Amino acid sequence: MNLFSTQAAENILPFDGEVYNYGLVLNKEECNLYFNTFLKANFWEQDELVMFGKRIVTARKVAWFGDLDYQYSYSNSIKKSIYWTPELLSIKNLVELKTGQKFNSCLLNLYHNGNEGMGWHQDNERELGVNPVIASLSLGATRKFSFKHIQSKQKVEIILHPGSLLLMKGETQEKWLHSLPKTTKVNMPRINLTFRNIYN
């Protein structure tokens, strides 16, 4: 749901999609507070995926939150949401204010170091609806985030610092892949919050 229009951010995609870079929306103190709070929380679970018929448990950990008891399935794995923490609600309100979008859920990913990442994929699951709108907020380690056009193979890369906010919308999930490349240069954790809407 679009609350109001805020197009102050730059669209970093050249065509066939919209990815708005809002830059830093949290200061250093806020980033450290949220990062340490989430890192110590007991809601993390190891992610389980089914690939080529085999169940894989990832080193990366996840947590799934929402307004209601939503179910979200990806890679043949089903997640069930729990209700927001006060800290997550505070960030959710900020993200909605900055982007002009309303969200009902959030998937958190914890990458312990640069050896953990995410390969090329699309967030195009049925529960997300057509042309899903997804806001991504970064905490912890600075990491590279990459986009690749499905047909032309053109790539767009951006460096995500702690406190930075991206908004993906339009045809992005249909026309582009995105990934968090692995790197040996990062030895500290990163927490990524991806706000989205689930239509169960």
C-alpha positions as CSV (number, residue, x, y, z in Angstrom):
1,M,0.0,0.0,0.0
2,N,1.4,3.4,-1.0
3,L,0.9,5.9,1.8
4,F,2.4,8.9,-0.1
5,S,5.0,9.6,-2.8
6,T,8.6,10.1,-1.8
7,Q,10.8,10.0,-4.9
8,A,13.7,11.9,-3.4
9,A,15.8,8.7,-3.7
10,E,17.7,7.7,-6.8
11,N,16.7,4.8,-9.0
12,I,19.9,2.9,-9.5
13,L,18.5,0.5,-12.2
14,P,18.9,1.7,-15.8
15,F,15.7,0.1,-17.1
16,D,13.0,-2.6,-16.4
17,G,12.8,-2.0,-12.7
18,E,13.0,0.4,-9.8
19,V,15.5,0.2,-7.0
20,Y,15.6,3.4,-4.9
21,N,18.7,4.2,-2.8
22,Y,17.8,6.2,0.3
23,G,21.3,6.2,1.7
24,L,21.8,6.3,5.4
25,V,18.5,6.6,7.4
26,L,20.1,5.6,10.8
27,N,23.0,7.3,12.5
28,K,26.0,5.3,13.9
29,E,24.6,5.1,17.5
30,E,21.2,3.9,16.3
31,C,22.9,1.3,14.0
32,N,25.0,0.0,16.9
33,L,22.1,-0.2,19.2
34,Y,19.8,-2.1,16.8
35,F,22.6,-4.3,15.6
36,N,23.7,-5.4,19.1
37,T,20.1,-5.9,20.2
38,F,19.2,-8.1,17.3
39,L,22.5,-10.0,17.3
40,K,21.9,-11.1,21.0
41,A,18.3,-11.9,20.5
42,N,17.0,-15.5,20.8
43,F,14.6,-15.4,17.8
44,W,17.2,-16.6,15.3
45,E,16.9,-19.9,13.5
46,Q,19.1,-21.6,11.0
47,D,17.5,-21.5,7.6
48,E,16.5,-24.8,6.0
49,L,16.2,-25.1,2.2
50,V,15.3,-27.9,-0.2
51,M,17.6,-27.9,-3.3
52,F,17.6,-30.6,-5.9
53,G,15.6,-32.8,-3.5
54,K,18.0,-32.4,-0.6
55,R,17.4,-30.5,2.6
56,I,20.2,-28.1,3.4
57,V,20.7,-26.2,6.7
58,T,22.5,-22.9,6.0
59,A,25.0,-21.2,8.3
60,R,23.0,-18.0,7.7
61,K,20.3,-17.5,10.3
62,V,16.8,-16.1,9.8
63,A,13.9,-14.7,11.7
64,W,10.4,-13.9,10.3
65,F,8.0,-11.3,11.8
66,G,4.6,-9.9,10.9
67,D,1.4,-8.2,11.8
68,L,-0.4,-11.6,11.9
69,D,0.6,-15.3,11.8
70,Y,1.7,-15.2,8.2
71,Q,3.2,-18.2,6.3
72,Y,5.9,-17.6,3.8
73,S,7.4,-20.3,1.6
74,Y,10.7,-20.1,-0.4
75,S,13.1,-22.8,-1.6
76,N,10.5,-25.5,-0.6
77,S,10.7,-24.3,3.0
78,I,7.8,-22.8,5.0
79,K,8.3,-20.0,7.5
80,K,5.7,-18.9,10.1
81,S,5.9,-15.3,11.4
82,I,6.0,-14.1,15.0
83,Y,4.9,-10.7,16.2
84,W,7.1,-7.7,16.0
85,T,9.5,-6.7,18.8
86,P,9.5,-3.0,19.9
87,E,12.8,-2.4,18.1
88,L,11.5,-3.9,14.8
89,L,8.3,-1.8,15.0
90,S,10.4,1.3,15.5
91,I,12.5,0.5,12.4
92,K,9.3,-0.5,10.4
93,N,7.8,2.9,11.2
94,L,10.9,4.7,10.0
95,V,11.1,2.7,6.8
96,E,7.4,3.3,6.0
97,L,8.0,7.1,6.6
98,K,11.0,7.2,4.4
99,T,9.6,5.1,1.5
100,G,5.9,6.0,1.6
101,Q,5.1,2.3,1.6
102,K,3.2,0.2,4.2
103,F,4.5,-3.2,5.1
104,N,3.0,-6.1,7.1
105,S,6.0,-8.4,7.6
106,C,9.8,-8.6,7.7
107,L,12.4,-11.3,7.1
108,L,15.7,-10.8,8.9
109,N,18.9,-12.5,7.7
110,L,22.0,-12.9,9.8
111,Y,25.3,-13.4,7.9
112,H,28.1,-14.1,10.4
113,N,30.9,-13.0,8.0
114,G,31.8,-12.6,4.4
115,N,31.9,-16.4,3.8
116,E,28.1,-16.3,4.0
117,G,26.1,-14.7,1.2
118,M,23.1,-15.2,-1.1
119,G,23.3,-16.4,-4.7
120,W,21.4,-14.9,-7.6
121,H,17.7,-15.1,-7.0
122,Q,14.3,-13.3,-7.3
123,D,11.9,-12.5,-4.5
124,N,8.9,-13.5,-6.6
125,E,7.0,-16.0,-4.4
126,R,3.3,-16.2,-4.8
127,E,2.6,-14.8,-1.3
128,L,4.3,-11.5,-2.3
129,G,1.8,-10.7,-5.1
130,V,2.5,-9.1,-8.4
131,N,5.4,-6.6,-8.7
132,P,6.2,-6.9,-4.9
133,V,7.6,-3.9,-3.0
134,I,10.5,-4.8,-0.7
135,A,12.5,-2.4,1.5
136,S,15.9,-3.6,2.6
137,L,17.7,-2.0,5.6
138,S,21.3,-3.0,6.5
139,L,23.0,-3.3,9.9
140,G,26.5,-4.4,10.8
141,A,29.2,-5.1,8.2
142,T,29.4,-3.1,4.9
143,R,28.7,-5.5,2.0
144,K,28.3,-5.3,-1.8
145,F,24.9,-5.9,-3.2
146,S,24.5,-6.9,-6.9
147,F,21.7,-6.8,-9.5
148,K,21.8,-8.7,-12.9
149,H,19.3,-8.2,-15.7
150,I,17.9,-11.6,-16.7
151,Q,18.0,-11.0,-20.4
152,S,20.9,-8.6,-21.1
153,K,23.0,-9.8,-18.1
154,Q,23.9,-6.2,-17.4
155,K,25.0,-5.8,-13.7
156,V,24.5,-3.0,-11.2
157,E,26.4,-3.1,-7.9
158,I,26.0,-1.0,-4.8
159,I,27.8,-0.9,-1.5
160,L,25.4,-1.1,1.5
161,H,26.7,0.5,4.7
162,P,25.1,0.1,8.1
163,G,21.9,2.2,8.3
164,S,21.4,2.2,4.5
165,L,18.0,1.7,3.0
166,L,17.0,0.3,-0.5
167,L,13.5,0.0,-2.0
168,M,12.8,-2.5,-4.7
169,K,9.6,-2.2,-6.7
170,G,8.0,-2.3,-10.1
171,E,9.3,-5.0,-12.4
172,T,12.5,-5.5,-10.5
173,Q,11.7,-9.0,-9.2
174,E,10.5,-10.1,-12.7
175,K,13.3,-8.6,-14.8
176,W,16.3,-8.7,-12.5
177,L,18.2,-11.1,-10.2
178,H,19.9,-9.9,-7.1
179,S,22.6,-11.4,-4.8
180,L,24.8,-10.7,-1.8
181,P,28.2,-11.9,-3.0
182,K,30.5,-13.8,-0.7
183,T,33.8,-12.1,0.2
184,T,36.9,-13.0,2.3
185,K,37.4,-9.3,3.1
186,V,34.6,-9.1,5.7
187,N,35.0,-10.8,9.1
188,M,32.1,-9.3,11.0
189,P,28.3,-10.0,10.9
190,R,25.7,-8.3,8.8
191,I,22.0,-8.2,9.6
192,N,19.6,-7.4,6.8
193,L,16.0,-6.5,7.4
194,T,13.7,-6.9,4.3
195,F,10.2,-5.5,4.8
196,R,7.5,-6.8,2.5
197,N,3.8,-7.6,2.2
198,I,2.4,-11.1,2.5
199,Y,-1.0,-11.9,0.8
200,N,-2.1,-15.2,2.3
